[in-house]
């Protein structure tokens, strides 16, 4: 099992999760995060820390595509280990449907 970041992180990018991760498996994109599924130790401490409820276990239905999405971008983006301010759009974008298709940016973030 691994945990993955899903589309509700897009345009929110809360980073409460990265601060509690014991193995530093979070990677930062311009407007979202990714978890490297091969580095995640399945501890689950990140999931309850996400204000947007964007982190899910891969054992939930239909998570296979999210595992591959997270793997792809974790291999391209810089690691992030410290909490940063969420995006200015975080409150208004939390829970908006269709964020992957409408707002996702493959551009890397700054990382640490």
Backbone as numpy.savetxt, mean C-alpha at the origin, in Angstrom:
# Nx Ny Nz CAx CAy CAz Cx Cy Cz
0.79 -16.99 3.19 -0.05 -15.80 3.19 0.83 -14.56 3.19
0.32 -13.51 2.59 0.96 -12.20 2.62 -0.14 -11.15 2.71
0.25 -9.95 2.99 -0.68 -8.83 2.99 -0.41 -7.99 1.75
-1.45 -7.33 1.24 -1.32 -6.51 0.06 -2.02 -5.17 0.26
-1.53 -4.17 -0.44 -2.17 -2.87 -0.47 -3.15 -2.90 -1.64
-4.37 -2.45 -1.41 -5.40 -2.44 -2.45 -5.69 -1.01 -2.90
-6.64 -0.85 -3.80 -6.87 0.43 -4.44 -7.35 1.55 -3.53
-7.83 1.25 -2.35 -8.28 2.36 -1.50 -7.10 3.20 -0.99
-5.89 2.71 -1.11 -4.71 3.49 -0.73 -4.44 4.61 -1.75
-4.83 4.40 -2.99 -4.56 5.36 -4.05 -5.20 6.71 -3.73
-4.42 7.76 -3.83 -4.80 9.14 -3.56 -5.00 9.42 -2.07
-4.74 8.45 -1.21 -4.75 8.65 0.24 -3.31 8.57 0.75
-2.70 7.41 0.56 -1.32 7.12 0.94 -1.03 7.46 2.40
-1.86 6.92 3.28 -1.54 6.98 4.70 -0.32 6.09 4.91
0.58 6.49 5.77 1.80 5.69 5.97 1.94 5.18 7.40
0.86 5.14 8.13 0.88 4.60 9.49 1.42 3.16 9.49
1.11 2.44 8.42 1.48 1.03 8.28 2.99 0.82 8.19
3.68 1.72 7.51 5.11 1.50 7.28 5.91 1.59 8.57
5.43 2.39 9.48 6.14 2.59 10.75 6.13 1.35 11.64
5.11 0.52 11.52 5.00 -0.67 12.37 5.55 -1.93 11.72
5.89 -1.87 10.44 6.36 -3.05 9.73 7.75 -3.46 10.23
7.88 -4.68 10.77 9.17 -5.11 11.31 10.20 -5.50 10.25
9.79 -5.65 8.99 10.73 -6.08 7.96 10.88 -5.07 6.81
10.29 -3.90 6.95 10.44 -2.84 5.96 10.11 -3.31 4.54
8.92 -3.88 4.37 8.53 -4.41 3.06 7.56 -3.49 2.31
7.44 -2.22 2.74 6.58 -1.27 2.05 7.40 -0.44 1.06
6.78 -0.14 -0.07 7.44 0.63 -1.12 6.50 1.75 -1.53
7.11 2.90 -1.86 6.32 4.11 -2.07 6.23 4.52 -3.53
4.98 4.65 -3.99 4.70 5.24 -5.29 4.29 6.68 -5.09
4.06 7.37 -6.17 3.67 8.77 -6.11 2.39 8.98 -5.31
1.39 8.07 -5.49 0.12 8.28 -4.80 -0.44 7.04 -4.12
0.41 6.05 -3.88 -0.01 4.84 -3.17 1.21 4.09 -2.66
0.98 3.02 -1.95 2.05 2.17 -1.43 1.89 0.76 -1.99
2.92 -0.05 -1.83 2.88 -1.47 -2.20 3.65 -2.25 -1.15
3.26 -3.50 -0.95 3.95 -4.43 -0.06 4.60 -5.49 -0.93
5.89 -5.73 -0.71 6.54 -6.80 -1.48 6.10 -8.14 -0.88
5.36 -8.96 -1.64 4.81 -10.20 -1.08 5.87 -11.23 -0.67
7.06 -11.15 -1.24 8.11 -12.08 -0.86 8.86 -11.65 0.40
8.71 -10.39 0.78 9.36 -9.87 1.97 8.44 -9.84 3.18
7.14 -9.77 2.93 6.14 -9.73 4.02 6.21 -11.03 4.81
6.24 -10.90 6.14 6.32 -12.09 7.00 4.95 -12.46 7.57
3.91 -11.86 7.05 2.54 -12.22 7.42 2.21 -11.95 8.88
2.85 -10.98 9.48 2.60 -10.71 10.89 1.27 -10.00 11.11
0.82 -9.22 10.12 -0.47 -8.57 10.20 -0.53 -7.28 11.00
0.59 -6.79 11.50 0.53 -5.57 12.32 0.15 -4.34 11.50
0.38 -4.38 10.20 0.07 -3.23 9.35 -1.43 -3.05 9.11
-2.14 -4.15 9.00 -3.55 -4.09 8.60 -4.41 -3.18 9.49
-4.37 -3.32 10.82 -5.21 -2.45 11.63 -4.72 -1.00 11.71
-3.51 -0.74 11.26 -2.96 0.62 11.30 -3.44 1.49 10.16
-4.00 0.91 9.11 -4.40 1.65 7.92 -5.74 2.35 8.13
-5.76 3.69 8.17 -7.02 4.41 8.35 -8.00 4.21 7.19
-7.49 3.86 6.02 -8.35 3.68 4.83 -8.76 2.23 4.61
-8.35 1.32 5.50 -8.66 -0.10 5.36 -8.26 -0.62 3.98
-7.05 -0.23 3.55 -6.57 -0.60 2.22 -5.63 -1.80 2.23
-5.32 -2.35 3.40 -4.43 -3.50 3.48 -5.26 -4.73 3.79
-5.11 -5.75 2.95 -5.91 -6.96 3.08 -5.00 -8.19 3.01
-5.38 -9.28 3.66 -4.62 -10.53 3.50 -4.92 -11.14 2.14
-3.93 -11.83 1.59 -4.14 -12.42 0.26 -5.06 -13.63 0.28
-5.49 -14.03 1.45 -6.42 -15.16 1.57 -7.87 -14.76 1.29
-8.13 -13.46 1.20 -9.48 -13.01 0.85 -9.74 -13.27 -0.62
-11.00 -13.38 -1.01 -11.32 -13.64 -2.43 -10.79 -12.55 -3.36
-10.38 -12.96 -4.54 -9.96 -12.06 -5.61 -8.73 -11.20 -5.29
-7.83 -11.72 -4.50 -6.63 -10.97 -4.14 -5.42 -11.30 -5.01
-5.52 -12.31 -5.88 -4.37 -12.71 -6.69 -3.83 -11.55 -7.52
-4.70 -10.79 -8.13 -4.26 -9.66 -8.96 -3.56 -8.60 -8.11
-4.02 -8.43 -6.87 -3.38 -7.45 -5.99 -2.00 -7.92 -5.54
-1.82 -9.21 -5.37 -0.50 -9.74 -5.02 0.48 -9.39 -6.15
0.08 -9.62 -7.38 0.96 -9.32 -8.52 1.17 -7.83 -8.70
0.13 -7.04 -8.47 0.25 -5.59 -8.54 1.28 -5.11 -7.51
1.17 -5.59 -6.28 2.10 -5.20 -5.22 3.52 -5.64 -5.55
3.67 -6.86 -6.04 5.00 -7.36 -6.41 5.64 -6.47 -7.50
4.88 -6.19 -8.53 5.39 -5.40 -9.66 5.91 -4.04 -9.20
5.11 -3.33 -8.41 5.51 -1.98 -8.03 6.50 -1.96 -6.87
6.47 -2.95 -6.01 7.48 -3.02 -4.94 8.87 -3.22 -5.54
8.93 -3.86 -6.69 10.22 -4.07 -7.35 10.69 -2.84 -8.13
9.82 -1.85 -8.28 10.17 -0.64 -9.04 10.32 0.60 -8.16
9.65 0.61 -7.03 9.59 1.81 -6.18 10.58 1.73 -5.02
10.93 2.87 -4.42 11.84 2.87 -3.28 11.15 2.43 -1.98
11.93 1.86 -1.09 11.41 1.43 0.21 11.03 2.66 1.04
10.02 2.51 1.86 9.62 3.55 2.80 9.48 2.91 4.18
10.10 3.52 5.18 10.08 2.95 6.53 9.59 3.95 7.58
9.40 5.19 7.17 8.99 6.22 8.13 7.66 6.83 7.73
6.89 7.16 8.74 5.59 7.77 8.51 5.75 9.18 7.93
4.91 9.48 6.94 4.84 10.80 6.32 3.39 11.26 6.40
3.17 12.50 6.10 1.80 13.01 6.03 1.07 12.33 4.87
-0.23 12.05 5.04 -0.99 11.50 3.92 -1.12 12.55 2.82
-1.57 12.13 1.67 -1.80 13.07 0.58 -2.91 14.05 0.97
-2.88 15.27 0.45 -3.92 16.25 0.78 -5.33 15.78 0.42
-5.42 14.84 -0.52 -6.72 14.33 -0.98 -7.23 13.15 -0.14
-6.48 12.75 0.88 -6.78 11.50 1.61 -8.21 11.43 2.15
-8.65 12.43 2.83 -9.98 12.38 3.44 -11.08 12.28 2.39
-11.01 13.10 1.37 -12.07 13.10 0.35 -12.03 11.87 -0.56
-10.85 11.25 -0.72 -10.72 10.10 -1.62 -10.90 8.75 -0.93
-10.93 8.73 0.38 -11.10 7.48 1.11 -12.46 6.87 0.77
-12.44 5.68 0.20 -13.67 4.97 -0.12 -14.21 5.22 -1.52
-13.58 6.09 -2.29 -14.04 6.37 -3.66 -13.80 5.12 -4.51
-14.78 4.76 -5.31 -14.67 3.57 -6.17 -13.90 3.89 -7.44
-13.26 2.87 -8.01 -12.60 2.99 -9.30 -11.30 3.76 -9.28
-10.64 3.82 -8.14 -9.41 4.62 -8.05 -8.27 4.06 -8.88
-8.17 2.75 -9.02 -7.09 2.16 -9.80 -7.15 2.65 -11.25
-8.31 2.59 -11.84 -8.49 2.99 -13.24 -8.40 4.50 -13.43
-8.87 5.26 -12.47 -8.96 6.72 -12.64 -7.73 7.49 -12.16
-7.06 7.01 -11.09 -6.07 7.85 -10.43 -4.68 7.25 -10.22
-4.52 5.95 -10.41 -3.24 5.32 -10.11 -2.10 5.91 -10.95
-0.97 6.16 -10.29 0.24 6.62 -10.98 1.35 5.60 -10.74
2.00 5.11 -11.80 3.11 4.18 -11.64 4.43 4.88 -11.28
4.41 6.19 -11.18 5.61 6.95 -10.86 6.08 6.64 -9.45
7.38 6.40 -9.25 7.88 6.14 -7.91 7.71 7.34 -6.98
7.61 7.06 -5.69 7.60 8.10 -4.69 9.03 8.43 -4.30
9.18 9.16 -3.20 10.50 9.58 -2.75 11.20 8.52 -1.91
10.44 7.69 -1.21 11.04 6.73 -0.30 11.67 7.43 0.89
12.55 6.72 1.60 13.22 7.31 2.76 14.43 8.11 2.37
